[in-house]
Amino acid sequence: MNVQEIKELIEAVNQSDIDELEYEQNGNKLVLKKVKAETIVQAQAYEPVRQVEAQQPVATQTSEAPQEATTQAQPEKKENLHTVTSPMVGTFYSSPSPEDGPYVGVGDDVKKDSIVCIVEAMKLMNEIEADVNGKIVEVVAQNGELVEYGQPLFVVELK
């Protein structure tokens, strides 16, 4: 099963009424479960199943804080920014190997087909492309950390 097929399965589960999908091929097992509008992904490749649950940020406001103070604390949203997100659950790597420097950093120009990082999923190294032309203004993910499907990796200022 390739990365594109996994993406399509995730999208199909998210858009359908089914709550669970199990798929097994060549000793690899993929289990997608929907729980309260969240998708839980389990992956098994000759090792115990690891369960990863997407977490969505929850905004809270105390009754003591005035509404205006909360509004002012939020940064201005620029319309010319694009967020490069993870197309899958996996481990984020900023460089092709530990000895090499990162693919991109803040201030670097990228093209639509520029490789910006690697996400390792099920022992496969998946090169992630910028998918837009612009300049990196923020690296959101940390090298070696687990990333979720749809999690922001980079913020790119469009050109």
C-alpha positions in Angstrom: 0.0 0.0 0.0 1.5 3.3 -1.0 1.1 6.7 0.7 -1.5 8.0 -1.8 -3.7 4.9 -1.1 -3.5 5.6 2.7 -4.4 9.2 2.2 -7.4 8.2 0.1 -8.5 5.7 2.7 -8.3 8.3 5.5 -10.3 10.8 3.4 -12.9 8.1 2.6 -13.3 7.2 6.3 -13.6 10.9 7.3 -16.3 11.6 4.7 -18.3 8.4 5.2 -20.7 7.1 7.8 -18.5 4.1 8.7 -16.8 4.2 12.1 -14.1 1.6 11.5 -12.0 0.3 8.6 -9.4 -2.5 8.8 -7.1 -3.3 5.9 -4.3 -5.9 5.8 -1.7 -6.5 3.1 1.6 -8.3 3.1 1.8 -8.5 6.9 1.0 -4.8 7.4 -2.3 -3.9 9.0 -4.0 -0.5 8.9 -6.9 0.2 11.2 -8.9 3.5 10.9 -11.5 4.2 13.6 -13.7 7.3 13.9 -14.5 8.5 17.4 -16.4 11.7 17.9 -15.3 13.4 14.7 -11.7 12.3 15.2 -9.9 9.5 13.4 -7.7 7.1 15.3 -5.0 5.5 13.2 -3.4 2.2 14.3 -0.5 0.8 12.3 1.2 -2.6 12.6 4.3 -3.8 10.8 5.6 -6.9 12.6 5.4 -5.0 15.9 2.7 -4.2 18.4 -0.1 -1.9 17.3 0.5 1.8 18.3 -2.5 3.9 18.8 -2.4 7.6 17.9 -5.3 9.9 18.5 -5.5 13.3 16.9 -5.8 16.1 19.4 -7.6 19.3 18.5 -6.7 22.5 20.4 -9.4 23.8 22.7 -9.7 27.5 23.3 -10.7 28.5 26.8 -11.4 31.8 28.3 -11.7 32.6 32.0 -14.5 34.8 33.2 -12.0 37.2 34.8 -10.3 38.0 31.5 -12.1 40.7 29.4 -13.0 39.8 25.9 -10.9 42.6 24.4 -7.7 41.4 26.0 -8.2 37.9 24.5 -8.8 39.4 21.0 -5.7 41.6 21.2 -3.5 38.6 22.2 -4.2 36.8 19.0 -1.7 37.5 16.2 -2.9 39.1 12.9 -3.8 36.5 10.3 -2.0 37.2 7.1 -3.9 36.2 3.9 -0.7 35.4 2.0 0.4 32.6 4.3 0.1 28.9 3.4 0.5 26.1 5.9 2.3 22.9 4.8 0.6 20.1 6.7 1.5 16.4 7.3 -0.3 14.1 4.8 0.0 11.2 7.3 0.8 10.1 10.8 4.5 9.5 11.3 7.8 10.9 12.5 9.0 14.3 11.2 12.6 14.6 10.0 13.9 18.0 8.9 16.9 16.5 7.1 17.7 13.5 4.9 20.0 12.1 7.5 21.3 13.0 11.0 24.7 14.2 9.4 23.0 16.5 6.9 21.6 20.0 7.5 17.8 20.6 7.3 16.1 20.7 3.9 14.8 24.2 4.7 14.9 26.8 7.4 13.2 30.1 8.2 13.9 32.6 5.4 14.6 29.9 2.7 12.8 30.2 -0.6 10.8 27.1 -1.8 9.2 26.1 -5.0 6.1 24.0 -5.3 8.0 20.8 -5.9 10.8 21.6 -3.3 11.3 18.9 -0.7 10.9 20.4 2.8 11.1 17.4 5.1 10.5 13.7 5.5 7.7 12.0 7.3 8.5 8.4 8.2 5.4 6.1 8.3 5.5 2.4 8.6 9.2 2.3 8.0 8.8 4.2 4.7 10.5 7.6 4.2 8.0 9.9 2.5 9.4 13.2 1.1 7.1 16.1 1.7 7.0 18.9 -0.9 6.2 22.6 -0.2 3.2 22.5 -2.7 3.5 26.3 -3.1 6.1 28.9 -4.2 7.2 31.2 -1.4 9.4 31.7 1.6 9.5 29.7 4.9 8.5 32.0 7.7 8.0 29.3 10.4 9.1 25.7 11.1 6.3 24.4 13.3 7.3 20.7 13.8 10.4 19.6 15.7 12.9 17.1 14.3 12.1 13.6 15.4 8.7 14.3 16.8 5.5 12.4 16.0 3.2 14.3 13.7 -0.5 13.7 13.0 -2.4 13.7 9.8 -3.1 17.4 8.9 -0.7 18.8 11.6 1.1 22.0 10.5 4.8 21.4 9.6 5.7 24.8 8.0 4.3 28.2 7.4 5.1 29.6 3.9 4.7 33.2 2.8 3.3 33.0 -0.7 5.1 34.8 -3.6 
